[in-house]
Amino acid sequence: MTAVLTIVSERRVHSNALIVTEDLTNKVVAWAIEIASYAAQLPSKQARDDYLRERRRELVTGAQAEDATPRDAAIVADACVDAARRIMTELLALRAGAPQGHA
């Protein structure tokens, strides 16, 4: 998951701006799907929440290790985990038989 971190640090315009490229967006989506797929298989809400929290922490730490600012690292990690949570909710709803978009 550290590939995004290189993109974040290479795409900086100035210290307060982060350019979100198509490549970065695609990576966040891919990670979100991977994270959501695994999280949806966990046995409880607590286990899923813990897993998502740990992935976020790893993303932030990795981004900062690649010279992303704490703010940029948090933005990328939050985008990934927020998307993963939405995807996971849909996966759980599908498993439960709920119509899509209503989980």
Phi, psi and omega per residue, in radians:
M1 nan 0.027 -3.095
T2 -1.439 -0.122 -3.129
A3 -1.053 -0.634 3.123
V4 -1.070 -0.540 -3.050
L5 -1.157 -0.664 3.089
T6 -1.116 -0.748 3.136
I7 -1.071 -0.760 -3.131
V8 -1.018 -0.838 -3.070
S9 -1.290 -0.496 -3.137
E10 -1.398 -0.350 -3.030
R11 -1.764 0.213 -3.079
R12 -1.251 2.285 3.065
V13 -1.560 -0.873 3.000
H14 -2.683 3.103 -2.954
S15 -1.080 -0.332 -3.120
N16 -1.862 0.113 -3.090
A17 -2.175 2.486 3.059
L18 -2.267 2.097 3.109
I19 -1.497 2.191 3.114
V20 -1.682 1.849 -3.116
T21 -1.514 2.904 3.062
E22 -1.082 -0.666 3.120
D23 -1.085 -0.800 3.114
L24 -1.087 -0.766 3.122
T25 -1.043 -0.793 3.135
N26 -1.080 -0.681 3.122
K27 -1.183 -0.734 3.113
V28 -1.072 -0.755 3.122
V29 -1.102 -0.790 3.141
A30 -1.067 -0.783 3.114
W31 -1.137 -0.697 -3.140
A32 -1.061 -0.744 3.124
I33 -1.124 -0.777 3.127
E34 -1.075 -0.828 -3.129
I35 -1.114 -0.790 -3.115
A36 -1.111 -0.722 -3.127
S37 -1.070 -0.755 3.116
Y38 -1.204 -0.822 -3.094
A39 -1.047 -0.650 -3.119
A40 -1.125 -0.361 3.137
Q41 -1.508 -0.185 -3.117
L42 -1.252 2.635 -2.943
P43 -1.337 -0.280 -3.065
S44 -2.542 2.818 3.081
K45 -1.053 -0.718 -3.138
Q46 -1.080 -0.756 3.126
A47 -1.118 -0.703 3.118
R48 -1.148 -0.787 3.120
D49 -1.077 -0.746 3.111
D50 -1.082 -0.751 3.140
Y51 -1.087 -0.807 3.137
L52 -1.118 -0.698 3.122
R53 -1.103 -0.721 3.127
E54 -1.167 -0.717 3.108
R55 -1.091 -0.727 3.121
R56 -1.054 -0.812 -3.139
R57 -1.035 -0.764 3.123
E58 -1.106 -0.714 3.124
L59 -1.110 -0.775 3.131
V60 -1.101 -0.827 -3.137
T61 -1.061 -0.781 3.135
G62 -1.126 -0.715 3.135
A63 -1.112 -0.745 3.133
Q64 -1.186 -0.563 3.079
A65 -1.157 -0.397 3.108
E66 -1.702 0.345 3.049
D67 1.329 0.292 3.006
A68 -1.303 2.590 3.059
T69 -1.203 2.764 3.074
P70 -0.976 -0.655 3.128
R71 -1.127 -0.840 3.131
D72 -1.121 -0.713 3.117
A73 -1.058 -0.753 3.133
A74 -1.162 -0.679 3.133
I75 -1.068 -0.844 -3.122
V76 -1.159 -0.792 -3.140
A77 -1.092 -0.759 3.132
D78 -1.118 -0.722 3.124
A79 -1.061 -0.766 -3.118
C80 -1.155 -0.863 -3.082
V81 -1.235 -0.641 3.081
D82 -1.091 -0.754 3.094
A83 -1.139 -0.722 3.116
A84 -1.055 -0.734 3.140
R85 -1.091 -0.736 3.125
R86 -1.148 -0.745 3.115
I87 -1.125 -0.786 3.126
M88 -1.016 -0.738 3.129
T89 -1.048 -0.742 3.106
E90 -1.149 -0.723 3.121
L91 -1.088 -0.757 3.118
L92 -1.138 -0.668 3.122
A93 -1.141 -0.721 3.107
L94 -1.090 -0.738 3.125
R95 -1.093 -0.636 -3.129
A96 -1.438 -0.180 3.129
G97 1.598 0.162 3.113
A98 -1.340 2.600 3.080
P99 -1.088 2.548 3.123
Q100 -1.039 2.510 3.095
G101 1.454 0.081 -3.098
H102 -2.156 0.314 -3.103
A103 -1.368 nan nan
